[in-house]
Amino acid sequence: MNPSARQPVRATTSINGMIITVASGKGGTGKTMVAASLALSLAAAYPQQPPLYLDCDVEAPNAHLFLHPTLAEQQEVGLLIPAVDEAKCTHCGKCAEICQYHAIAVLGKKTLVFPQLCHGCGSCTALCPEGAITEVLDRMGIVERGSAAAGIAFARGVLDVGEPMAVPVIRQLKKWALPRPGQVVIRDAPPGTSCPVVETIRGSDYLLLVTEPTPFGLHDLRLAAQVAKELNIPTGVIVNRENGTYPEIDAFCEADHLPILLRIPFERAIAEGVARGKTLVDIHPEYGDRFRQMFLQIYETISHS
Amino acid sequence: MKILLTATSPSIDSNVDPRYGRGAYFIVVDPDTMEWQAHPNPGIGASGGAGSLAAQFASNQQASSVVSGDFGPNAYNALQAAGIAMYLFGSSATVKEAIENFKAGLLESVGAPTGPGHHQH
């Protein structure tokens, strides 16, 4: 966010761009439901500035089930990986020695590339004394963009089945689907706390962690909060399926100075609605204002940090 | 001819380590003279690519056969490309016993990866 955008929130008819990432640690806590509800609430509250929604859960993107976008544009994503010209290769082994990921091996009179281990750094190509290595695109997936309900700009990455590395697709999605000046970005993160989650969170202004009142929810919330601390990103918590039976979540948030911004009750009507592809604001329209209030609270936190 | 076996400690009397890429030690032995040498596995702490690194090691050692308990797809493809034969140690308890069984032709040879990849990101 640029410094000139850091003004106190008064004129609530106008908002300035920032990036909010919705993550969770534990899977199935309601990240996408929350992120989609937040996007729809902002689009309704600020119809002149609907947000940009990025579905960064590229291994299993599912935000389209809530937001029904039309995806008009598509681009292939991959890494530049080495291709070895055996006619020029002297099997000196320099490429294998330099490779941090052991993605290239020199085995007697054969040099073998392991595309799934390669991180595309280009060191082998740069170092080959014979100029025997060229780089070729190894496709891993696609990025897509278009528009969804209420003028929401929508983009997502889709990792090809069998590809092990999600990060390059997420990185490309962030680079390709850029917000307009002042547009709020909502990033829907994958579950967990590994590299794809870190890549999604990286560069965000605020992190919303969705948890549930269970020991598993708390365990993973703790891990996700550590990632946020490491990346130095202000963080707030949403407790979904709240039934008042697990005060340990509150105790942890209090001890870690994590504000609980919203509690969504454990309720049959919500479960039924979500199962039919409805967001929280479709099921209970009063959440539109709650999400807007939460957004303003986040906005204020960021403006003053 | 040299063969490479995975071992849990740097001795020919050690147990066979059932993992190839993540085996603790590599014992390289000449089955005719029974002369052997132990090497710590350079890929034991690698964040990924332990299989290809272990294959590279076997190739650098000029091993013609490798004996272990599990060959993932990367290790398998690399050893295959290097023309190094793969065998399972089966019921052999120690490295020494596995060498004897190898010499007697009792070890099962491997014609496909024995498990899925172990890499994660």
Interface residues (C-beta under 8 A of the other chain):
Chain A: A96 C99 Y101 H102 A103 I104 A105 V106 L107 G108 K110 L112 F114 Q116 L117 P164 M165 A166 V167 S194 C195 P196
Chain B: G43 A46 S47 G48 G49 A50 S52 L53 A55 Q56 S59 N74 N77 A78 L79 A81 A82 G83 I84 G117 H119 Q120 H121
